[in-house]
Amino acid sequence: MTSEILKQLHWRYACKKFDPSYILSEEKLALLKESFNLTATSYGLQPLKMVVISNPKIKEDLVSKTMGQAQVKDCSHLMVLCTETKLDAAFIEGYFQNVQQTRNTPEKVLAPFKEFLKADFKSKSPEFIDTWMAKQAYIALGNLLTVCALQQIDACPIEGFDASQYDTYLNLTELGLQSVLVLAVGQRDQSDVFAGMQKVRRGVDEVVIEL
């Protein structure tokens, strides 16, 4: 099993050219959605949402807002990872209501931690909270990339996009969201020369320190 996992991680790469005729199956799409939902986040707060785009026109329109990267229009689905524009006491209250309903945990058990989080986030600057939420989005991206590799779904993580233009075009601001990362998924085109290139890494001995 270990060797199979490593084989798939070697198989994956940042796909530069997708087969535009390929459409991801509903089963695999559902798997990616659920994997996103199951991603670990700090405190379990999940200050994230993911916009999944399959509409060809929307994908085409987003190319100009993504530094002209054709992966955006040629992929099967474009996933926009977003964070909340505001993480306040009401959001935290909603999280603990979910905990209480899901686990049937008494309010008196949850109250101390809930009040701690409310006070802690109230003391943080908006800039700090935005950065913290963006870190949660990167955790989700890493999780999705691993799942894609294991399922042989080609993927291309994209940071090179105009977040403000995405937010406006997709009406994210009205939804209380802001775009942080983009992930194109689908199937590599056989003419993508990057698919056959040997993976370049520094080596385990150089990147792992054992104490």
Buried (B, 14 or more C-beta within 10 A) or exposed (E): EEEEEEEBEEEBBEBBBBBBEBEBEEEBBEBBBEBBEEBEBEBEBBBBBBBBBEEEEBBEBBBEBBEEBBBBBBBBBBBBBBBBBEBEBEBBEEBBEEBBEEEEEEEEEBEEEBEEBBEEBEEEEEEEBBEBBBEBBBBBBEBBBBBBBBBEBBBBBBEEBBBEBBBEBBEBEEBEBBBBBBBBBBBBBEEBEEBEEEEEEEEEEEEEEEE
